[in-house]
């Protein structure tokens, strides 16, 4: 018997993906979750949050800073 519990999946992406890419990933993840969790695909919810280059950092350095350093020929750790 299939579960009726609604899985909610949060996905965080860097801004810049196309609408088609986001639709493809939402479809693929929904299918995978429905199959793996044995739920009806109509119960799967996906929330996509996009982040700009200055809203995501690693080791205190934003992606924007890393991109700027790369363009200048400098490597940041």
SVG drawing of the C-alpha trace seen along z (x, -y; Angstrom):
<svg xmlns="http://www.w3.org/2000/svg" viewBox="-3 -41 50 43">
<polyline fill="none" stroke="black" stroke-width="0.4" points="0.0,0.0 1.4,-3.4 2.0,-6.0 -0.1,-9.2 2.5,-11.2 3.6,-14.2 7.4,-14.4 8.7,-18.0 12.1,-18.4 14.1,-21.7 16.6,-22.3 19.1,-25.2 20.7,-26.2 23.0,-29.0 21.1,-31.4 21.5,-31.1 19.8,-27.8 17.2,-28.0 13.5,-27.3 13.9,-24.1 16.7,-22.9 14.7,-23.6 11.7,-21.8 13.9,-18.8 15.4,-18.5 12.0,-18.9 10.6,-16.1 13.5,-13.8 13.7,-14.3 9.9,-13.9 10.0,-10.6 12.9,-9.3 11.4,-10.4 8.0,-8.8 9.7,-5.6 12.1,-5.4 9.5,-6.4 6.7,-4.5 4.3,-7.5 2.1,-8.8 4.1,-11.4 1.2,-13.8 2.1,-14.1 5.8,-15.1 6.5,-18.8 9.7,-20.5 10.8,-24.0 13.6,-25.5 15.5,-28.4 18.0,-30.3 21.1,-32.1 23.2,-34.8 27.0,-34.7 27.1,-37.0 24.6,-34.9 26.7,-31.7 30.1,-31.4 32.7,-28.7 35.2,-29.4 34.0,-33.0 34.6,-33.7 31.6,-34.3 31.2,-32.7 31.3,-36.2 34.7,-36.8 36.0,-33.5 34.8,-34.3 36.5,-37.8 39.8,-36.2 39.6,-33.6 39.1,-36.2 42.1,-38.2 44.2,-35.0 44.3,-34.5 43.2,-31.3 41.3,-31.4 41.2,-28.4"/>
</svg>
